[in-house]
Amino acid sequence: MRAAHSRHGKIALLHFDAHLDTWDTYFGAEFTHGTPFRRAFEEGIIDTDAVMHVGTRGPLYGTKDLEDDSSFGFEIVSSADVMRSGVDAVVQALRERVGDRPLYVSLDIDVLDPAHAPGTGTPEAGGMTSREVLEILRGLRGLDVVACDVVEVAPAYDHAEITGIAAANVVYELITLISLGPDAAPDGPAYGISGARYGEGE
Ligand SMILES: [Mn+2]
């Protein structure tokens, strides 16, 4: 994120994760897997008008977690919101939040329900399906994705490569978004840069 900021200035952030990851230190450690986006805010990396969590759920330490998170500019589309609103409405909300800003997409694989990604360190019940996540990512086509990450895949906890397959497909969709770039039509090819699309075969 520092590198993306050094090249593009303040960046929008879509953060797919069960967890906020805007917590402060614990055990005296400034940089942990629970603190990156608080640090990014402190370092002036993120555009606070264009940051959003997606798929959030799970326990909180207290109400201050949400107060701090909101003060950093974050809005939240929870896992339950995705279920109730549906993929298309979520895509529209994310696109409006990001606009034409340079966009960083961070995806913690635990945004998926443990049924779809058991191989991770801090699983939380009630998560998104891989179908929902992939369709939301495809819906971001034409946004100016400048950098991305996929984190928290823990092969030692995986079964039948369920998590690895999900993560690989997420990375494929993210690379596709970068390849298509900001000039891609929002309603363009749905399945990768090949242009092939289900339901429109010839
Ligand atoms: Mn997480």
Boltz pocket constraint, residues with backbone or C-beta under 6 A from the ligand:
constraints:
  - pocket:
      binder: B
      contacts: [[A, 17], [A, 18], [A, 19], [A, 108], [A, 110], [A, 111], [A, 122], [A, 152]]
      max_distance: 6.0
